[in-house]
Amino acid sequence: MPRRNEIPEGIRSKVVDMHNAGMGYKLISKSLELHHSTVRKIIHKWIRFNTVATLPRSGRPTKKLPSRTQTAQLEEADHAGPASNKGGDEVEVDHQSAGPTRLIKEDPDKKMRELNSECEDADTADHSSDSDEEDPTLKVLFPTTTKDTREDADHTRHKNSASCDDTPEDDPMEQIFDPNFDGEKKIYAGSSVSVRSLLLLLLAFILKHDLSKAATKDLLALLNLVVPGCIPSSLQFIKRHLTDIDKKTEIHLYCPRCENYLGVEPGTECGVCQQRLSKKSLLEKANYFLVMPLENQLRKVLKRLHSKLGNHLTRDDYISDVNTGGEYKHEEQEGSITLTFTCDSSPLLNSSKFSVWPILCTINELPYVERCKNVLLHTLWFGKGKPLLQCFFTPFINELHKLSHEGFTWEDESGLELNTRVTAKICVCDSVVRSAVQNFQPFSSEFGCGFCYHKGELVQKGRGYTRVYPVQVDGCDLRHMAETEQLASLVIENGYPQGQMGVKGHSPLLLLPSFDIVKGFIPDYMHCVCLGVVPEFVNLWLDPLYGRKRFHLPPQSLKDLDKALCAIQPPDEIRQRPRRLSERMHWEASEWRAFALLYSPVILRKVLPKLYYKHWMLLISSLHIFLSQFASQEEISCAELCLVQFVSQVPSLYGLEHCSFNCHLLTHLTDCARNWGLLWANSAFVFQGVHSRLLQMYSRTQSASSHIFKQFVSYDEIIRKGSDVLKDASAEITDLFSSMTSCGILTKSSNYIREDVFTVGCGSQRSLTVRELTALRSKDTRPVTEYTRFVYRDMLVTTLDYSVSCRRNNSVIETTSGFVLVESVVVVEKLRNWERSTGCPCRELVAFCRKLLPSNSQPTIHNKQVNRNIAEFLVGLRSSEELCAVTCQDIVAKCFVMQQNGRLYAMRMPVFET
């Protein structure tokens, strides 16, 4: 019987897409005009079978009675025998049956059911925790297992059929990245794509879209159908290059009852709760987390980047990167490296109970740009709720014990064997995780600050109460590690249930070698400023609840701000284009940062009341100092005074109930900068991209941690191989690879002028104009090569025409002589008499720029306590027609520029992650 009122697959797919976007059942039901139970069944079906297609029903097939035609054929068969079949369907006569002669006809419905069953088996085999595909640990521990296990959102196990693609074949990918392999062979005559490049792009495509095994096999068949023999038709190379992590990772088990750490070999009984244990059962119920040893990862990174260790940009008596911090200098040891690590959680969806907890590390001795590109994943925990932190940190602490005392050996590119010791110095996390890791009281309790002994005050806010942290006149004593250990011991010995002075007990990180449990943590500005203070005050300005307050902005002001934001053309350092303030509930941390540092000083100038605008600029001016490339001790002290004034004025301007814990953390930013470098040097923004990538790699709850680990490791391998395989490829291939891997502009076609300067894209030959020759002060009329983009010290600069075409303003820079607007970029041959030491000609990049002169009236906010203009980072400009020639040595910084009410404003770009 056919199914009635069947919902089209397109609508069912839309239901799943809206569910993945975080929408609830009721909202989806209302949007698509479906019953909420129908929405629930579609989503449950997709979770279970990973498809929205109509599946064959279970039960006995429908029995079909022979029609008159078949009866006539039966009678003919009785008279003429089996050889008398005269066309029509193929029939078979059963001569071995005991009863009358039976007509055996091939049932087309049965064939369709068998075909659907095969497809369903292949599909479910792709989603199951297959011993060869999904979880490599099960393959190692139980090589004879024939049944597959699968865990859904409630960790329910299902049986599945085995894959049919596991037959051993010769693997063509074995030699793809071999230096002796002829990978430059084209996929067909006349093509510009080599076999090596095509296979690399194919791997990147599979990773980006997380293709299933069935989809990958169909893609290989399709490509071989279009271009026969261009790629191998087997799945073996995918398995070997994307899922071979069982030799790199370790599986660490924990007790399902008390979450006690059990290690790699659990034994037969838990030592804490005496729960009987079975290794196979622990694996099947996902009572484990994965660990990739740091030693192996560090060995690979140092072999590639050992020449860049310690190559930070420094300036005498200025604070900049982490190596300029006082605590770093105090404990610096030759022949060792230090780590910054984070352990923040990432929920899969806002409404999901499942979350991912990774431990990510960066090497402090690498320059900032290289740190952002080389984030190490050590531990990955996936499940409901959160892990027991003592169990979660045990493998990390054990390995750091070994690396800090014995070190590890590695070879550089020349083959020289070196021994390096490793210590962890800095931990970056939000306030909730920080208090849990330190084993302190949360910030909503007394003595909830992990940096000082501020008690806090309970005040009424709305219908409830909140704890506030106003500035204390007499100051507040800072915490120290020795006192913290004493308080923890006192709490354990006397059994104080509420703790002492905010300390609840011993922290697991007290066992971490050379790590200070107080100074080792930093008040990360991404959480306390970009996701804390900034949205708190913006919501105060726009919340109708405070409509009678002086700081409230009316609806018309919100419309004006939205219009101003939409007109901004940000540089490439700001990845997200400005969105309306009316959509601020969906803003990310980087959007709040761009609003506070770059947009708000201009668009709030005539909108926010003057008294509140001056107060807001205290915060913004201090952030510009802390996020600059270099900052002097005088500037750091000035920023400290600005932050103290900002926090101390909050009760009088907005009310005591709005002096939140995030505001209090602003007073600790200065100590963080003095100890470990400026705020950008140890920011959670460095890890934010990896967190986002881990969430994107999640596709199902079964064997999720194993799947994410595979994707993460494979992604890094593809990026590293891409730099070698595609170095001579065409611009189209490198651009496609960049878009699929999101690895940035550095993989695109480029032309190096020198080590830190290169052009991007293809150049064109032309001659210099008279105006340009005058600016260059040269009479040489030889042709030059013109480009639209170039990169200097990881800073992208484009011409004005290119900025207009892409709606990204990267054409304003600050030079030693002032602000300029780049109009054209050329590469010229330097004449012999220009050379200082050599007589051979070489190339030089020259940018022809239009000067931007300071306007007659500049933004000025003079603060008596600081005794300086706190708005000096904001410069008013006016355009001119004077042309000048600028070389890379003249460039000081890249600038953000925007126009407001017919006036042009510029400010130096802060240091953002790359």
C-alpha positions in Angstrom: 0.0 0.0 0.0 1.6 3.4 -1.0 2.4 5.9 1.7 0.0 8.8 1.9 1.0 12.5 2.1 4.7 11.8 2.0 6.8 14.8 2.8 9.3 15.6 0.0 13.0 14.9 0.7 13.9 18.6 0.1 11.7 19.6 3.1 13.1 16.8 5.2 16.7 17.9 4.4 15.7 21.5 5.3 14.5 20.2 8.7 17.9 18.6 9.4 19.7 21.7 8.2 17.7 23.9 10.6 18.3 21.4 13.4 22.0 21.5 12.8 21.9 25.3 12.9 20.6 25.1 16.5 16.9 25.7 16.0 14.4 23.9 18.2 11.6 21.6 17.2 8.9 24.1 17.7 10.6 26.8 15.7 11.3 24.4 12.8 7.7 23.2 13.0 6.4 26.8 12.8 8.7 27.8 10.0 8.0 24.9 7.7 4.3 24.4 8.8 4.9 20.8 10.0 3.6 19.1 13.1 6.2 19.1 15.8 6.0 15.3 16.1 6.8 15.0 12.4 9.9 17.2 12.8 11.0 15.1 15.8 10.6 11.8 13.8 12.6 13.2 10.8 15.4 14.3 13.1 15.5 11.1 15.0 15.6 9.1 11.7 18.5 11.3 10.5 20.4 10.7 13.8 19.9 7.0 13.6 20.4 6.3 9.9 22.1 9.5 8.8 19.6 9.9 5.9 16.2 11.5 5.3 15.4 9.2 2.3 12.5 6.8 2.5 13.8 3.4 3.7 12.1 0.1 2.9 9.6 -1.1 5.5 10.3 -4.1 7.7 8.2 -7.3 7.7 7.2 -9.9 5.3 7.1 -9.0 1.6 3.6 -8.6 0.0 2.4 -11.9 -1.4 1.4 -11.5 -5.1 -1.3 -13.7 -6.6 -0.6 -14.9 -10.2 -2.5 -12.9 -12.8 -4.5 -14.4 -15.7 -1.5 -14.0 -18.0 0.8 -15.8 -15.6 -1.8 -18.6 -15.2 -2.0 -19.0 -19.0 1.8 -19.1 -19.2 1.7 -21.8 -16.4 -0.7 -23.9 -18.5 1.5 -23.5 -21.5 4.5 -24.5 -19.5 2.7 -27.7 -18.4 2.1 -28.7 -22.0 5.2 -27.5 -23.8 7.8 -27.9 -21.0 10.5 -25.4 -20.1 11.8 -25.0 -23.6 8.5 -23.5 -24.8 9.0 -20.1 -23.2 8.0 -17.7 -26.0 9.1 -14.3 -24.9 7.8 -12.3 -22.0 9.4 -12.6 -18.5 11.9 -15.3 -18.0 10.4 -18.2 -16.1 11.8 -21.3 -14.4 10.0 -24.6 -13.8 10.7 -26.5 -10.6 10.8 -30.2 -11.4 12.0 -31.3 -8.0 9.0 -30.2 -6.0 6.7 -32.9 -4.6 3.5 -31.1 -5.5 2.3 -29.8 -8.9 4.6 -27.9 -11.1 5.4 -24.4 -9.8 6.3 -21.3 -11.7 9.3 -19.5 -10.1 9.3 -15.9 -11.4 12.0 -13.3 -10.4 10.2 -10.8 -8.2 11.2 -7.2 -9.1 10.1 -6.0 -5.6 12.4 -8.5 -4.1 15.3 -7.3 -6.2 14.5 -3.7 -5.1 14.4 -4.7 -1.5 17.8 -6.5 -1.8 19.2 -3.4 -3.5 17.9 -1.1 -0.8 19.2 -3.5 1.8 22.7 -3.4 0.3 22.6 0.4 0.1 21.5 0.7 3.6 24.2 -1.7 4.8 26.8 0.3 3.0 25.5 3.5 4.5 25.2 2.2 8.0 28.6 0.6 7.7 30.0 4.1 6.9 28.5 5.5 10.1 29.3 2.7 12.4 32.3 2.5 14.6 33.9 0.0 12.2 36.9 -1.8 13.5 38.9 -0.9 10.4 37.5 2.6 9.8 35.9 4.4 12.7 37.9 3.5 15.8 41.5 2.4 15.3 41.8 1.5 19.0 39.2 -1.2 18.7 41.1 -2.7 15.7 44.3 -2.9 17.8 42.7 -4.3 20.9 40.1 -6.6 19.3 41.4 -7.7 15.9 39.1 -10.8 15.8 35.9 -8.8 16.5 33.3 -9.2 13.7 30.5 -7.2 15.1 30.5 -3.4 14.9 29.3 -1.1 17.6 27.6 2.2 17.3 26.7 4.8 19.8 23.9 7.3 19.2 23.3 10.5 21.2 22.3 8.4 24.3 25.3 6.0 23.7 23.0 3.2 22.6 24.9 0.4 20.7 23.7 -1.0 17.4 25.0 -3.8 15.3 26.1 -3.2 11.8 27.3 -5.0 8.8 31.0 -5.0 7.9 32.3 -2.9 5.0 32.8 -4.5 1.6 35.7 -2.2 0.6 38.4 -3.7 2.8 40.0 -6.0 0.3 43.7 -5.4 0.0 44.8 -3.7 -3.1 48.0 -2.0 -4.4 47.9 1.5 -3.2 48.8 4.1 -5.8 49.0 6.8 -3.1 52.1 5.1 -1.5 54.3 7.1 -3.9 52.3 10.3 -4.3 54.4 12.3 -1.9 57.6 10.4 -2.6 60.3 12.8 -4.0 61.3 10.2 -6.6 57.7 9.8 -7.8 56.8 11.5 -11.1 53.9 13.4 -9.8 54.2 16.0 -12.4 52.5 13.7 -14.9 49.4 15.4 -16.2 46.0 13.7 -15.7 45.5 13.8 -19.5 47.4 15.3 -22.4 47.1 19.1 -22.4 45.9 19.4 -18.8 47.5 21.8 -16.4 46.7 19.6 -13.4 49.2 17.0 -12.3 48.4 13.7 -10.7 50.0 14.8 -7.4 48.0 18.0 -7.3 44.7 16.3 -8.1 45.1 13.8 -5.4 46.0 16.4 -2.9 43.0 18.5 -3.8 40.8 15.3 -3.6 42.1 14.7 0.0 41.4 18.3 0.9 37.9 18.0 -0.5 37.1 14.8 1.4 38.3 16.4 4.7 36.4 19.7 4.2 33.1 18.1 3.5 33.6 15.0 5.8 32.6 12.6 3.1 31.4 9.2 4.1 33.0 6.0 2.7 30.1 5.5 0.3 30.3 9.1 -1.0 34.0 8.9 -1.4 33.8 5.7 -3.4 31.1 7.3 -5.7 33.3 10.4 -6.1 36.3 8.3 -7.1 34.1 6.3 -9.6 32.7 9.6 -11.0 36.2 11.1 -11.6 37.5 7.9 -13.2 34.4 7.9 -15.4 35.1 11.5 -16.6 38.9 11.0 -16.9 39.7 7.3 -16.9 42.8 6.4 -14.8 43.3 9.9 -13.4 43.0 8.6 -9.8 42.9 5.2 -8.1 39.4 3.8 -7.8 40.2 2.1 -4.4 39.5 3.5 -1.0 42.7 2.1 0.4 44.7 5.4 -0.1 42.0 7.3 1.8 42.2 4.9 4.7 46.0 5.1 4.9 46.3 8.8 4.5 43.3 10.1 6.5 42.7 7.5 9.2 46.0 6.0 10.1 46.4 7.4 13.6 46.4 4.2 15.8 50.2 4.4 16.0 50.2 8.1 17.0 47.4 8.1 19.6 46.9 6.6 23.0 43.6 5.6 24.5 43.2 6.4 28.3 40.4 4.8 30.2 38.4 6.0 33.2 36.0 4.4 35.6 32.3 4.8 34.5 31.2 5.1 38.1 33.6 7.5 39.8 35.6 8.7 36.8 38.9 7.6 38.4 41.8 7.6 35.9 42.7 4.0 34.9 45.4 4.6 32.4 46.0 2.5 29.3 45.5 -0.9 31.0 42.6 -0.6 33.5 43.0 -3.9 35.3 40.0 -5.8 36.6 38.8 -3.5 39.4 38.7 0.3 40.1 41.0 1.2 42.9 38.6 3.8 44.3 35.1 2.4 44.0 35.9 -1.3 43.5 33.8 -1.3 40.3 34.5 -4.5 38.2 36.1 -3.4 34.9 36.4 -4.9 31.4 38.6 -3.1 28.9 36.3 -4.1 26.0 33.2 -2.8 27.9 34.9 0.5 28.7 35.7 1.0 25.0 32.2 0.0 23.9 30.7 2.5 26.3 33.1 5.2 25.4 34.6 5.6 28.9 37.9 6.8 27.4 39.6 9.9 26.0 42.4 10.1 23.4 45.9 11.4 23.9 48.5 12.3 21.3 51.9 12.5 23.0 53.6 15.9 22.8 57.0 14.4 22.2 56.1 13.2 18.7 54.4 16.5 17.7 57.2 18.6 19.1 59.8 16.6 17.2 58.0 17.3 13.9 57.5 21.0 14.6 61.0 21.6 15.8 62.5 19.8 12.8 60.7 22.2 10.5 60.9 25.4 12.5 64.0 25.2 14.7 65.6 28.0 12.8 62.8 30.3 13.9 63.0 29.6 17.6 63.6 32.9 19.5 63.1 35.1 16.4 60.6 37.4 18.1 60.3 41.0 17.0 61.8 42.9 20.0 62.7 46.5 20.9 64.9 47.5 23.8 63.0 48.4 27.0 59.7 47.7 25.3 57.2 44.9 26.2 56.0 42.9 23.2 55.8 39.1 22.9 55.8 36.6 25.6 59.7 36.5 25.7 59.7 40.1 27.0 57.6 39.4 30.1 59.2 39.5 33.5 58.1 36.0 34.6 59.4 34.5 31.4 62.8 36.2 31.7 63.1 35.1 35.3 62.6 31.4 34.5 64.2 31.3 31.1 66.6 28.4 30.6 68.8 27.8 27.7 68.2 24.6 25.7 64.5 24.4 26.8 61.1 25.4 25.4 58.0 26.5 27.3 54.3 25.9 26.4 51.1 27.8 26.7 48.1 25.5 27.0 44.3 25.8 27.1 41.5 23.5 28.3 38.3 25.4 27.4 35.3 23.3 26.5 33.3 23.7 23.3 29.6 22.7 23.3 28.5 21.1 20.0 25.3 23.2 20.0 23.8 25.7 22.5 21.1 23.2 23.4 23.4 20.1 23.3 24.5 18.2 26.3 27.6 17.0 24.5 30.8 18.9 24.5 34.4 18.6 23.4 37.2 19.2 25.9 40.7 19.5 24.3 44.1 20.4 25.7 45.8 22.6 23.1 49.4 23.8 23.3 51.6 26.4 21.6 55.4 26.8 21.8 56.2 30.2 23.3 59.7 30.4 21.7 58.2 30.5 18.2 57.2 33.9 16.8 53.6 34.8 17.2 52.6 34.1 13.5 54.2 30.6 13.7 52.4 29.9 17.1 49.1 30.6 15.5 49.8 28.2 12.7 51.3 25.4 14.8 48.8 24.5 17.6 49.3 21.1 19.1 46.4 18.9 20.2 47.4 16.7 23.2 44.1 15.5 24.8 40.6 15.2 23.4 37.6 14.3 25.6 34.1 14.0 24.2 30.9 13.3 26.0 28.0 14.6 28.1 28.7 17.2 30.7 32.4 17.7 31.6 35.3 15.4 32.6 36.7 15.0 36.1 39.6 17.4 35.8 42.0 15.4 37.9 41.5 12.4 35.5 41.5 14.7 32.5 44.9 16.3 33.2 46.7 13.2 34.4 48.3 12.2 31.0 49.3 15.8 30.4 51.0 16.1 33.8 52.7 12.8 33.5 54.2 13.6 30.1 55.3 17.1 31.2 57.1 15.4 34.2 59.1 13.3 31.8 59.8 16.1 29.3 60.8 18.6 32.0 63.3 16.3 33.7 64.6 14.1 30.9 63.7 16.1 27.8 63.4 14.5 24.4 65.8 14.1 21.5 65.2 15.3 18.0 67.2 15.9 14.8 67.3 19.2 12.9 67.4 19.4 9.1 71.2 18.9 9.1 70.9 15.7 11.1 72.3 17.1 14.3 70.8 15.4 17.4 69.6 17.8 20.1 68.0 17.3 23.5 65.3 19.8 24.7 63.4 20.1 27.9 59.8 21.2 28.0 57.8 23.0 30.7 54.3 24.5 30.7 54.1 28.1 32.0 50.8 29.7 31.0 47.2 28.4 31.0 44.5 30.3 29.1 40.8 29.7 29.8 37.7 31.5 30.8 36.7 32.3 34.4 34.4 29.3 34.9 37.0 26.8 33.8 39.9 28.7 35.6 38.2 28.5 39.0 37.5 24.8 38.5 41.1 24.0 37.4 42.5 26.1 40.3 40.0 24.5 42.6 38.9 27.9 43.8 35.4 29.2 44.6 33.5 30.5 41.5 33.4 34.2 41.0 29.8 34.4 42.2 31.0 33.4 45.7 33.1 35.2 48.3 36.7 35.5 47.4 35.9 34.3 43.9 38.8 36.1 42.2 41.7 33.8 41.4 44.2 36.6 41.3 43.5 38.6 44.5 41.6 38.4 47.8 38.8 40.7 46.8 35.7 39.4 48.8 33.1 41.0 46.6 29.7 42.4 47.6 26.2 41.1 47.2 23.8 43.7 45.8 20.3 43.6 44.4 19.9 43.5 40.6 16.4 43.2 39.3 14.5 40.6 41.2 17.6 38.8 42.5 21.1 39.5 43.8 24.5 39.6 42.1 28.1 39.7 43.4 30.0 42.9 42.4 33.6 43.8 42.6 34.1 47.6 43.0 37.5 49.1 43.3 38.7 49.1 46.9 40.3 52.3 48.1 42.9 50.6 50.2 43.8 48.1 47.4 43.6 44.4 47.5 46.3 41.9 48.3 47.4 39.6 45.4 47.4 35.8 45.8 50.7 33.8 45.8 51.3 30.1 45.1 52.9 29.4 48.6 49.8 30.8 50.4 47.5 29.0 48.1 49.1 25.6 48.9 48.9 26.4 52.6 45.2 27.2 52.4 44.6 24.1 50.3 46.3 21.9 52.9 44.4 23.6 55.7 41.1 22.9 54.0 41.9 19.2 53.4 43.2 18.7 57.0 40.2 20.4 58.7 37.6 19.4 56.2 36.2 22.9 55.7 33.2 22.4 53.3 33.2 26.1 52.1 37.0 26.3 51.8 39.2 29.1 53.0 39.7 32.5 51.4 38.2 31.1 48.2 40.5 28.0 48.1 38.6 24.7 48.1 41.5 22.3 48.0 44.5 21.2 46.0 44.5 21.8 42.3 45.6 19.0 39.9 48.0 21.5 38.3 50.0 21.8 41.5 51.6 18.6 40.2 52.7 20.3 36.9 56.4 21.0 37.0 57.5 24.6 37.2 53.9 25.9 36.9 52.6 28.7 39.2 49.0 28.0 40.1 48.3 31.8 40.4 50.6 33.6 38.0 50.4 30.8 35.5 46.8 31.8 34.8 46.0 34.9 32.9 42.7 37.0 32.7 42.3 36.3 29.0 41.0 39.4 27.2 38.9 37.5 24.7 36.7 36.2 27.5 36.7 39.1 30.0 36.7 42.0 27.5 35.4 40.8 24.1 32.8 38.4 25.5 32.4 40.2 28.9 32.8 43.9 29.4 32.0 45.1 25.9 28.7 43.3 25.3 27.6 44.1 28.9 27.9 47.9 28.3 26.5 47.8 24.8 23.4 45.9 26.1 23.0 48.5 28.8 23.0 51.3 26.2 20.3 49.5 24.1 18.2 47.7 26.6 14.7 49.2 26.8 14.7 48.3 30.5 17.0 51.3 31.1 15.1 53.6 28.8 15.0 56.4 31.5 18.7 56.3 32.2 21.0 58.9 30.8 23.2 56.4 29.0 20.3 54.8 27.1 20.3 55.1 23.3 16.9 55.4 21.6 15.8 53.2 18.7 16.7 55.8 16.1 20.3 55.8 17.4 20.3 52.0 16.9 19.2 52.4 13.3 22.0 55.0 12.7 24.6 52.7 14.2 23.4 49.8 12.1 23.7 51.9 9.0 27.2 53.1 9.9 28.4 49.5 10.6 27.1 48.2 7.3 29.0 50.9 5.4 32.4 49.9 6.9 34.9 48.2 4.7 37.3 46.4 7.1 40.8 45.1 6.3 41.5 41.4 5.9 42.7 41.1 9.5 39.0 41.4 10.4 37.6 38.2 8.9 33.9 38.9 9.7 32.3 41.8 7.9 30.4 44.1 10.3 26.9 43.0 11.2 24.2 45.2 12.7 24.0 45.8 16.4 20.4 44.6 16.2 22.0 41.1 15.5 24.5 41.4 18.3 23.1 38.3 20.1 24.8 36.3 17.4 28.1 38.1 17.4 31.3 36.2 18.0 34.3 37.4 20.1 36.2 38.7 17.1 33.2 40.9 16.1 32.9 42.4 19.6 36.7 43.1 19.5 36.5 44.8 16.1 33.5 46.9 17.3 35.2 48.0 20.5 38.7 48.7 19.2 38.0 50.0 15.7 34.3 50.9 15.1 33.1 52.3 18.4 35.6 55.2 18.8 34.2 56.7 15.6 30.5 55.7 15.3 29.8 56.4 19.1 31.4 59.9 19.0 28.2 61.8 18.3 25.8 59.2 19.5 26.7 58.3 23.1 26.4 61.1 25.7 29.7 62.9 26.1 30.3 61.9 29.7 29.8 58.2 28.9 31.8 58.4 25.7 34.8 59.7 27.6 34.3 56.9 30.1 34.2 54.3 27.2 37.4 55.7 25.7 39.3 55.0 28.9 38.8 51.3 28.2 39.5 51.6 24.4 42.7 53.6 24.7 44.1 51.1 27.2 43.2 48.2 25.0 45.0 49.9 22.1 48.2 50.1 24.2 47.9 46.4 25.3 47.3 45.2 21.7 50.0 47.3 20.0 53.1 45.7 18.6 55.3 47.3 21.3 54.5 49.2 24.5 56.9 51.1 26.8 56.7 50.9 30.5 55.3 54.5 30.6 52.5 53.4 28.2 51.7 50.3 30.3 51.4 52.5 33.4 49.1 54.9 31.5 46.9 52.0 30.5 46.8 50.8 34.1 45.5 54.2 35.3 42.9 54.3 32.5 41.6 50.8 33.5 41.4 51.7 37.2 39.5 54.9 36.4 37.2 53.0 34.1 36.2 50.4 36.8 36.1 53.0 39.6 33.6 55.2 37.6 31.2 52.4 36.8 29.2 52.6 40.1 28.6 56.4 39.7 27.7 56.3 36.0 25.8 53.0 35.6 25.1 51.7 39.2 27.0 49.5 41.6 25.1 46.4 40.3 26.9 46.7 37.0 30.4 46.6 38.4 30.7 42.9 37.4 33.5 40.4 37.8 34.6 41.0 34.2 35.1 44.7 35.1 37.2 43.6 38.1 39.4 41.4 35.8 40.4 44.6 33.9 42.5 45.7 36.9 44.6 42.5 36.5 45.4 42.9 32.8 48.4 45.1 33.6 50.1 42.5 35.8 49.5 39.9 33.0 51.2 42.2 30.4 54.2 42.8 32.6 54.6 39.1 33.5 53.9 37.4 30.1 53.9 40.0 27.4 51.1 42.1 25.9 47.6 40.7 25.7 47.8 39.4 22.1 50.8 37.2 23.0 48.7 34.9 25.2 45.2 35.1 24.0 42.5 32.5 23.6 42.0 33.9 20.0 45.1 31.8 19.1 43.2 28.6 20.0 39.8 29.8 18.7 40.4 28.7 15.2 41.3 25.2 16.3 38.2 25.0 18.6 36.0 25.9 15.6 37.7 23.3 13.4 37.2 20.6 16.1 33.5 21.4 16.2 33.2 21.4 12.4 34.9 18.0 12.3 32.2 16.5 14.5 29.7 14.6 12.5 28.1 12.0 14.8 28.2 10.9 18.4 29.6 7.4 17.7 33.4 7.2 18.1 33.3 11.0 18.0 36.6 11.6 19.7 38.4 9.1 17.3 36.7 10.7 14.3 37.7 14.3 15.3 41.3 13.1 16.0 41.5 11.6 12.6 40.2 14.7 10.9 42.5 17.0 12.9 45.7 15.0 12.2 44.8 14.6 8.5 44.2 18.3 8.1 47.6 19.2 9.4 49.2 16.6 7.2 47.4 18.0 4.1 48.5 21.5 4.9 52.1 20.5 5.3 52.1 18.4 2.1 50.4 21.2 0.2 53.3 23.6 0.7 55.6 21.1 -1.1 53.2 19.7 -3.7 51.7 23.0 -4.9 54.7 25.2 -4.7 54.9 25.3 -8.6 51.2 24.8 -9.3 49.0 27.3 -11.1 47.2 30.1 -9.3 43.8 28.4 -9.9 45.0 25.2 -8.1 46.5 27.1 -5.1 43.5 29.3 -4.8 41.2 26.3 -4.7 43.4 24.6 -2.1 43.4 27.7 0.0 39.6 28.0 0.0 39.2 24.3 0.9 41.7 24.3 3.7 41.3 27.9 4.9 45.1 28.0 5.3 45.3 31.7 4.1 46.9 33.7 1.4 50.4 32.3 2.0 49.6 29.2 -0.1 48.5 31.3 -3.1 50.8 32.1 -6.0 53.4 34.5 -4.9 56.6 36.1 -6.0 59.2 36.7 -3.3 61.2 39.9 -3.5 63.1 39.1 -0.3 62.4 36.9 2.8 59.7 39.0 4.3 58.3 40.7 1.2 56.4 39.0 -1.7 53.8 40.0 -4.2 50.5 38.1 -4.7 48.9 37.4 -8.0 50.2 37.9 -11.5 52.0 41.1 -12.5 51.8 43.1 -15.7 54.5 45.1 -17.5 54.2 48.8 -18.0 56.3 52.0 -17.9 56.3 54.5 -15.1 54.4 57.8 -15.6 56.0 61.2 -15.4 54.3 61.7 -12.0 55.7 58.4 -10.7 59.2 59.2 -12.0 59.0 62.5 -10.1 58.0 60.8 -6.9 60.7 58.2 -7.3 63.3 60.9 -8.2 64.5 58.9 -11.1 64.9 59.2 -14.9 65.0 55.5 -15.5 62.3 54.6 -18.1 62.7 50.9 -18.1 59.5 48.8 -17.9 58.4 47.8 -14.4 56.1 45.0 -13.2 52.9 46.2 -11.6 51.0 44.2 -8.9 47.8 44.8 -7.0 48.8 43.1 -3.7 51.9 42.4 -1.6 52.6 41.0 1.8 55.2 42.6 4.1 55.9 40.8 7.4 52.6 38.9 7.2 50.7 42.2 6.6 48.6 42.3 3.4 48.6 45.6 1.5 46.6 46.2 -1.6 46.0 49.1 -4.1 43.0 51.4 -3.8 41.3 50.0 -6.9 41.7 46.4 -5.6 40.3 47.4 -2.2 37.2 49.0 -3.8 36.6 45.9 -6.0 36.7 43.5 -3.0 35.1 45.8 -0.4 38.1 45.2 1.9 40.2 48.3 2.7 43.9 47.2 2.9 45.3 50.3 1.2 46.0 52.7 4.1 49.4 52.4 5.8 51.4 54.4 8.3 55.0 55.3 7.2 57.8 57.1 8.8 56.6 60.3 7.2 52.8 59.9 8.0 49.7 58.2 6.6 49.4 57.3 2.9 46.9 55.7 0.6 48.4 53.1 -1.8 47.5 53.7 -5.4 49.9 51.4 -7.3 52.6 48.8 -6.5 55.5 48.1 -8.8 58.7 46.0 -8.7 61.7 47.8 -10.2 65.2 46.8 -11.0 67.7 48.6 -8.7 70.5 50.3 -10.6 74.1 49.5 -9.8 74.9 52.9 -8.3 72.1 52.3 -5.7 73.9 49.3 -4.3 75.9 49.7 -1.1 78.1 46.5 -1.1 77.4 44.6 -4.3 77.4 45.6 -7.9 74.7 43.2 -9.2 71.2 44.6 -9.8 68.3 43.3 -7.7 64.6 43.9 -7.4 62.9 46.3 -5.1 59.2 46.8 -4.3 57.9 50.4 -4.5 54.4 51.6 -3.6 53.3 54.9 -5.1 51.0 56.5 -2.5 48.9 59.5 -2.1 49.6 61.4 1.2 46.9 61.7 3.8 47.4 64.9 5.9 46.3 65.5 9.4 43.0 67.4 9.6 42.9 70.8 11.3 40.8 69.5 14.3 41.8 66.3 16.0 39.8 64.1 18.4 40.9 65.2 21.9 39.9 63.8 25.3 42.3 65.1 27.9 42.3 63.2 31.2 43.7 65.0 34.2 44.7 61.9 36.2 46.5 60.3 33.2 47.7 63.8 32.0 47.5 62.9 28.4 45.0 62.7 25.4 43.5 59.3 25.7 42.1 59.6 22.1 45.5 60.1 20.5 45.3 56.7 18.8 42.4 58.1 16.7 43.7 60.5 14.0 41.6 62.7 11.7 42.8 62.9 8.1 42.2 64.8 4.9 43.1 63.7 1.4 45.7 65.4 -0.8 47.0 65.0 -4.4 50.7 64.8 -3.5 52.2 61.5 -4.6 55.2 59.8 -2.8 57.2 56.6 -3.3 57.3 54.3 -0.3 59.6 51.2 0.1 59.1 48.5 2.6 61.7 50.0 5.0 59.4 53.0 5.3 56.3 51.1 6.4 55.5 51.3 10.1 52.1 49.7 10.4 48.9 49.0 8.6 45.9 51.2 9.4 42.1 50.9 9.7 40.3 53.8 8.1 36.6 54.8 8.0 34.5 57.8 7.1 31.9 59.3 9.3 29.9 62.5 8.6 32.2 63.5 5.8 35.4 63.2 7.9 38.1 60.6 7.6 39.5 58.8 10.6 42.4 56.4 10.9 44.0 54.3 13.6 46.9 51.9 13.7 45.7 48.3 13.5 46.1 46.3 16.7 47.8 42.9 16.7 45.2 40.3 15.7 45.7 36.5 15.3 46.7 35.4 11.7 
